[in-house]
Amino acid sequence: MDKLANRPKGGLDAATISSTLVKIDGDGNIQCYIYLADFNEQNVAAVKTKAAKFELMDEAEKIIQAWIPHNEIPTLASLNFVIQVTPPDYARPLSH
């Protein structure tokens, strides 16, 4: 909550609420994995229309990594070929 309480007067920079669980850029885009039921050109193109930044694709795993505007995630997740939309599995240091 400190990040929200101490936000600049001009508004909240969304990147300041990024965490080790979810990455958010300054434009409010969220880094996501998009898991597809069927990995083909048409489905990849449909995901690209919702993505602010397109990063990686793994055809064998049927996963796309992209930055998605927060308001587009529900629409993207509702597409009939999308299994789920999740944050990437970020590496975390081991706790002792």
C-alpha positions in Angstrom: 0.0 0.0 0.0 2.9 2.4 0.5 3.4 2.5 -3.3 -0.1 3.7 -3.8 0.0 6.2 -0.9 3.2 7.7 -2.2 2.3 8.0 -5.8 3.1 11.1 -7.7 0.5 13.8 -8.0 0.2 13.3 -11.8 -1.1 9.7 -11.3 0.1 6.3 -10.6 3.0 4.9 -12.6 1.8 1.3 -13.1 5.4 0.0 -13.2 5.7 0.9 -9.6 3.3 -1.9 -8.6 5.2 -4.6 -10.4 6.3 -7.4 -8.2 8.1 -10.8 -8.2 4.7 -12.3 -9.2 3.5 -9.9 -11.9 5.4 -7.5 -14.1 3.6 -4.3 -15.2 5.2 -1.7 -17.4 4.7 2.1 -17.2 1.8 1.9 -19.7 -0.1 -0.6 -17.6 0.6 -3.6 -19.8 1.0 -6.9 -18.0 3.6 -9.6 -19.0 1.6 -12.8 -19.6 1.9 -16.3 -20.9 -1.0 -17.2 -23.2 -1.6 -20.9 -23.4 -3.2 -22.0 -26.7 -5.3 -25.1 -27.4 -4.2 -25.0 -31.1 -1.0 -23.2 -32.1 -1.5 -21.9 -35.7 -1.0 -18.7 -37.7 -4.6 -17.5 -37.3 -4.5 -17.9 -33.5 -1.1 -16.3 -33.1 -2.3 -13.4 -35.3 -5.4 -13.0 -33.1 -3.2 -12.8 -30.0 -0.9 -10.3 -31.6 -3.9 -7.9 -32.2 -4.4 -7.8 -28.4 -0.7 -7.5 -27.4 1.1 -4.3 -26.8 4.5 -6.0 -27.1 5.0 -9.5 -28.5 8.0 -11.3 -27.0 8.3 -15.1 -27.4 6.5 -18.0 -28.9 7.0 -21.7 -28.1 5.1 -23.7 -30.7 5.9 -27.1 -29.0 4.5 -25.9 -25.7 1.7 -23.8 -27.4 2.7 -20.8 -25.3 3.1 -17.1 -26.3 4.7 -14.6 -24.0 3.6 -11.0 -24.5 2.7 -7.7 -22.8 -1.0 -7.3 -22.7 -3.0 -4.2 -21.8 -4.8 -4.9 -18.6 -8.2 -4.2 -20.1 -7.6 -6.7 -23.0 -6.8 -9.7 -20.7 -10.5 -10.8 -20.2 -11.2 -10.5 -23.9 -8.0 -12.5 -24.8 -8.8 -15.1 -22.1 -12.3 -15.6 -23.6 -11.1 -16.5 -27.0 -12.2 -20.1 -27.8 -8.6 -21.2 -28.5 -7.0 -19.7 -25.3 -6.7 -22.2 -22.5 -5.5 -19.7 -19.9 -3.6 -16.4 -19.4 -1.1 -16.3 -16.6 1.9 -14.4 -15.4 5.2 -16.0 -16.4 7.0 -18.2 -13.9 9.7 -15.8 -12.7 12.8 -17.2 -11.1 12.9 -16.5 -7.4 15.8 -16.8 -5.1 15.8 -19.7 -2.7 15.0 -18.7 0.9 17.1 -20.1 3.6 
